[in-house]
Amino acid sequence: MCSEREQRRGLGRSKKAGELAPSRRSERKILLRASKLSFYNTSKMDLASLGASGIKDNLESYIQSFSTDAREIFEHFKFGEFITQLNDANLLYKAVQQVKGADLRPEVISNHDMGLVFEELIRRFAEGSNETAGEHFTPRDIVDLTTSLVFMEDDEALTKEGIIRVIYDPTAGTGGFLSAGMEYVLKLIPAAVMRAFGQELNPESYAICKADTSRGISLTAGSFRGDVRRSD
């Protein structure tokens, strides 16, 4: 049993914790506005300044400085385990240097091209592990064909002003159909408002989809992990 004084202390702590939440939300909004992206990083370091000495601790600290949604991507990829493995093999610093030298900004590599890179990597890894590539991604030509068939009956309506469309993919995978749906509608009417939502069970595929929507796709994307047969 807790004494009355202990209960008051606990109540005081819970009130203080509740008071912090709005301030954190405000801070998040300010940081997102400043970054002009859907994520941010508050670390004073970047990949170029991590240094060879203490590279593991520095990189882990750098990743923890990302916003919550961005950190979730690293977690689903089990990035911490790969950091430990590379560090134990004395390859972590070399790997970081390789990534640092690649210019992957959206201005240089479009979202569409980055999606193709993701799909090609998935295909190669699936073939290397003797798995069926179709379990992990759908070829781009199939995605484009399916998307056009879905919207075929709606072409006339999509050309009108003030169009708002919601796309939901219950087995989103890496988000190929969501991106293709958005691109299809925006080609017809650039001013259309798109809302895309996806659900995916596989953690790596979910992380790829979430990373794809964090690179500046011009839609409001919501995605969550789960089995559509059980949690939809």
Steps between C-alpha positions, in 0.01 A plus 500: 500500500625852418484777755304817422827693458630243249172516307527878481857473376393251234213727394740792478736302279216391269385863467851611410528219244169609350619861483807396299300334223359819339845662513654201324231511235568869445874434480440226242288733285766771513777257405295355212427850373868589520612184319235545225479119491289232667787422743791672673826430683616699802857363513789745470681237294453379146646202313808700407582589862439166673873415491676164508551513877184395684313456173250251646393724789495808279288334232254361754470845659445654156220254421332558836490873418254442215131566550282211619367396158849493350639298793226244448639429152842418644343282768303288252815449297672386826768754422658472843591137436668585169694783666635256759592242235681753281678650799619157619640437152670843492290594198258752650706811426562387140127437452413844635754659264339321205154626595633850562637513147163417339279797413149367558314830531150506341627776268760256363313168516125528459259307717411284199866413434563427867202264494654318205828468694313353798319251277818391325677441833204299626496292183872424524487403868192283439674315219815459707306336781307271262173674581232604254557865411125551455452447872694820565420737215281541192672592170445863399318416174248289692450783749439753220257270318301420815485866600365606160231229520394615847457863388371423148135554590585821686700691235225756428439578866871530570537784248261729690616769744499448876570128476583320826588131488590250773707194412527201734720196445441228763814313389718801422838326475758764413229748398523460122124505440453802729765700312367389161144598594611844608707551185210389277253749648746790516583455132132553417450792738804638685279691745330185628528426873626151576472304823677163502491235772667162512528197724786251493594198713864451396717738709765558230241572230316728741823687573572545127150633441530738794843618382359558152222723633752693714699618198252767398213331315234764450226323689398440858606141562396287789624146541498248781624152562255216539337197346200613297326169577514564874540871578303673223 
